[in-house]
Amino acid sequence: MASNPAKSTLRKHMRALRAQLAAAAPDAGALAAARLPVERLQAHRVFSGYHALGDEMDAYPLMRRLADAGLAASLPVASRTEPMTFRLWDPRSPMEPDEFGIPAPPPHEDVVYPDLVICPLLAFDRRGHRLGQGKGHYDRTVEQLRERQPVFLLGLAYAGQEVDAVPAEPHDQPLDAILTETEYMEVR
């Protein structure tokens, strides 16, 4: 992926800001999960969460809430060269590192195609644009999933990660909603 200078500058600023936000609100993941209007998402069958890295918001409270509502849980398995795949996740089963060393369900778990994808981000705006880490993993993967079926993309973030406008490019996959520790907002 070619580097967009506006995105690169924003990424640097937002990484520092997200670290501050995470330190100030260690329980933000649980607060966000409590704000989710589960009834709005119960039509989905399979969701994918994520294993938080560094100061990304903890997705596990939200994942537990969705699993308790009856949705099947999965986690992404990242590759350096291919879009991510998703495997069913059982919190009682041991995880294995994917190609990036991120804990993921082991290869014997079933591959699934989630229709609800929870994704981390560095910044978001109220039009549904998301700034990720810059490698395009979620954009490529969600684009591929959306060619197969409708997919609801839910950004999970600290409220302080909101910006007026994220620089958007044609390949960027739009968010359908954003969940923070202070609110849930649907944008599509």
C-alpha positions in Angstrom: 0.0 0.0 0.0 1.3 3.4 -0.9 1.7 5.8 2.0 -0.6 8.7 2.2 1.2 11.6 3.9 -1.9 13.0 5.6 -2.7 9.5 7.0 0.9 9.0 8.1 0.9 12.3 10.1 -2.5 11.5 11.6 -1.3 8.0 12.6 1.7 9.3 14.5 -0.4 11.8 16.4 -3.2 9.3 17.1 -0.9 6.5 18.4 0.4 8.9 21.0 -3.1 10.1 21.9 -4.5 6.5 22.1 -1.8 5.6 24.5 -2.8 8.4 26.8 -6.5 7.5 26.5 -5.8 3.9 27.3 -3.8 4.8 30.4 -6.6 7.2 31.6 -9.4 4.7 31.1 -8.3 1.1 31.7 -11.9 -0.1 32.0 -13.1 1.5 28.7 -13.6 -1.9 27.0 -16.1 -2.9 29.7 -17.8 0.5 29.6 -18.1 0.3 25.8 -19.6 -3.2 25.9 -22.2 -2.0 28.4 -23.3 0.7 25.9 -23.8 -1.7 23.0 -27.5 -2.0 22.0 -27.3 -5.8 21.5 -30.8 -6.0 20.1 -29.6 -4.0 17.1 -27.1 -6.7 16.2 -28.8 -9.9 17.1 -29.7 -10.6 13.5 -26.1 -11.4 12.8 -24.9 -15.0 13.1 -21.2 -14.9 13.5 -19.0 -12.0 14.8 -15.3 -11.5 14.8 -13.6 -9.7 17.6 -9.9 -9.1 18.0 -7.1 -9.7 20.5 -6.1 -6.1 21.6 -2.4 -5.2 21.0 -0.7 -2.5 23.0 -3.2 0.3 23.8 -6.0 -0.9 21.5 -9.3 -1.0 23.4 -10.0 -4.4 25.0 -12.6 -6.2 22.8 -13.1 -9.1 25.1 -15.9 -7.6 27.2 -17.8 -6.8 24.0 -17.1 -10.3 22.6 -18.5 -11.9 25.8 -21.6 -9.7 25.5 -22.2 -10.8 21.9 -21.6 -14.4 22.6 -24.0 -14.3 25.6 -26.6 -12.9 23.1 -26.2 -16.1 21.0 -23.8 -15.0 18.3 -21.0 -17.4 17.3 -17.6 -15.9 18.2 -14.5 -15.9 16.0 -11.1 -14.3 15.9 -9.0 -13.2 12.9 -5.9 -15.1 11.9 -3.5 -12.7 10.1 -1.1 -13.4 7.3 1.6 -11.3 5.9 0.5 -11.8 2.3 -3.2 -12.8 2.3 -6.4 -11.3 3.7 -7.2 -12.5 7.3 -9.2 -15.6 7.8 -11.5 -16.2 10.8 -11.7 -19.2 13.0 -14.3 -20.1 15.6 -13.1 -19.0 19.1 -13.7 -20.9 22.3 -12.3 -18.8 25.3 -11.5 -22.1 27.1 -9.3 -23.3 24.3 -5.6 -22.4 24.1 -4.6 -20.0 21.3 -1.6 -20.1 19.0 0.3 -17.2 17.4 -0.5 -16.2 13.8 2.2 -15.0 11.4 2.4 -11.7 13.4 2.6 -13.4 16.8 -1.0 -12.4 17.6 -2.9 -15.0 19.6 -5.5 -16.8 17.4 -7.6 -19.9 17.4 -5.6 -23.0 16.4 -5.8 -24.5 12.9 -8.2 -27.3 13.9 -11.0 -24.7 14.6 -13.5 -24.2 11.8 -13.0 -21.3 9.4 -16.0 -19.0 9.4 -17.2 -15.9 7.5 -18.4 -13.3 10.1 -21.2 -11.0 9.1 -20.3 -8.7 12.0 -16.6 -7.6 12.3 -15.4 -5.6 15.3 -12.2 -3.8 14.4 -9.7 -1.7 16.3 -8.6 1.7 14.9 -6.5 4.8 15.5 -9.0 7.4 14.5 -12.6 7.6 13.2 -15.0 10.3 12.0 -18.8 10.4 12.1 -19.0 9.6 8.4 -17.7 6.1 9.1 -14.2 6.6 8.0 -11.5 4.7 10.0 -7.8 5.1 10.3 -6.1 1.8 10.9 -2.4 0.9 11.3 -1.7 1.4 7.6 -1.1 -2.2 6.4 -4.7 -2.6 5.0 -5.4 -5.9 6.7 -9.0 -5.0 7.7 -9.7 -3.2 4.4 -8.6 -6.1 2.2 -10.4 -8.6 4.4 -13.7 -6.8 4.8 -13.7 -6.0 1.1 -13.4 -9.8 0.4 -16.1 -10.6 3.0 -18.4 -8.0 1.5 -18.1 -9.6 -1.9 -19.4 -12.8 -0.3 -22.2 -11.4 2.0 -23.3 -8.3 3.8 -20.9 -7.4 6.6 -21.5 -4.9 9.4 -18.2 -3.3 10.4 -18.1 -2.0 13.9 -15.2 0.2 15.0 -14.3 -0.1 18.7 -12.5 3.0 20.0 -12.0 5.5 22.8 -14.2 8.5 22.4 -11.1 10.7 22.3 -10.1 9.0 19.0 -12.8 10.9 17.1 -11.5 13.4 14.6 -13.3 15.8 12.3 -12.3 14.0 9.2 -10.2 10.9 8.4 -8.5 11.1 5.0 -10.4 8.5 3.0 -9.2 6.6 -0.1 -11.2 4.4 -2.5 -9.9 1.2 -1.0 -10.9 2.1 2.6 -13.9 0.1 3.9 -16.4 2.2 5.7 -17.6 1.6 9.2 -21.3 0.9 9.8 -21.1 2.0 13.4 -18.7 3.0 16.1 -18.8 2.0 19.8 -16.9 4.0 22.4 -17.0 4.0 26.2 -19.5 7.0 25.9 -21.8 6.1 23.0 -22.9 3.9 20.2 -23.3 5.6 16.8 -24.5 4.1 13.6 -23.2 5.9 10.6 -24.7 3.8 7.7 
